[in-house]
Amino acid sequence: MKEFWIYTALRAGMFVGAFCIVFGVWFLVADAVNVLLVVVIAFLVSGVASYLLLERQRNAFAVKVEDRAGRISEKYEEMRAKEDEPED
């Protein structure tokens, strides 16, 4: 679960950083800032940046999810095998 929160916090941080940069550049270039467009641009920029920069964190999170799914499927198979055993 720790990996999820680390990855999520880094993604949120990248979005906030991208928003600040895009907003700042837009504010310096023009008098009026279209905040909705800044949010869309920041979302796209942070998405690409996180895809390129957060591979290690994304892989760690994926390994945790895969391990948990494997444990759950093993427990399911054990329970199913117990149900299939003939009663004496």
C-alpha positions in Angstrom: 0.0 0.0 0.0 3.0 2.3 0.6 3.9 2.1 -3.1 0.4 3.3 -4.0 0.7 6.4 -1.8 4.2 7.2 -3.0 3.2 7.0 -6.6 0.1 9.0 -6.1 1.9 11.7 -4.2 4.5 12.0 -6.9 1.9 12.2 -9.6 0.0 14.9 -7.6 3.2 16.8 -7.1 4.1 16.6 -10.8 0.6 18.0 -11.6 0.9 20.9 -9.1 4.4 21.7 -10.5 3.3 21.6 -14.1 0.3 23.7 -13.2 2.4 26.3 -11.5 4.9 26.4 -14.4 2.2 26.6 -17.1 0.2 29.2 -15.2 3.4 31.3 -14.6 4.5 31.2 -18.2 1.0 32.1 -19.4 0.7 34.9 -16.9 4.0 36.4 -18.1 3.0 36.2 -21.7 -0.6 37.3 -21.6 -2.7 39.5 -19.3 -5.6 37.0 -18.8 -5.1 33.4 -17.9 -7.6 30.7 -19.0 -7.4 28.5 -15.9 -9.3 25.6 -17.5 -6.9 25.4 -20.4 -4.0 25.7 -17.9 -5.4 22.7 -16.0 -5.7 20.6 -19.2 -2.2 21.5 -20.4 -0.8 20.8 -16.9 -2.6 17.4 -16.8 -1.1 16.4 -20.2 2.4 17.6 -19.3 2.3 15.9 -15.9 1.0 12.7 -17.4 3.8 12.5 -20.0 6.4 13.4 -17.4 5.1 10.8 -14.9 5.2 8.2 -17.6 8.8 9.0 -18.4 10.1 9.7 -14.9 8.1 7.5 -12.5 8.8 4.1 -14.1 10.5 2.7 -11.0 7.7 3.7 -8.7 5.0 2.4 -11.1 6.8 -1.0 -11.4 7.1 -1.3 -7.6 3.4 -0.7 -7.3 2.6 -3.2 -10.1 4.8 -5.8 -8.3 2.9 -5.3 -5.1 -0.5 -5.6 -6.8 0.6 -8.7 -8.7 1.8 -10.3 -5.4 -1.4 -9.6 -3.7 -3.5 -10.9 -6.6 -1.4 -14.1 -6.6 -2.0 -14.6 -2.8 -5.7 -14.1 -3.3 -5.9 -16.5 -6.1 -4.0 -19.1 -4.1 -6.4 -18.7 -1.2 -9.3 -19.0 -3.6 -7.9 -22.2 -5.1 -7.3 -23.7 -1.6 -10.9 -23.0 -0.6 -12.2 -24.4 -3.9 -10.1 -27.6 -3.4 -11.5 -28.0 0.1 -15.0 -27.7 -1.2 -14.3 -30.4 -3.9 -13.0 -32.9 -1.3 -15.4 -35.8 -0.8 -17.0 -36.0 2.6 -16.5 -39.1 4.7 
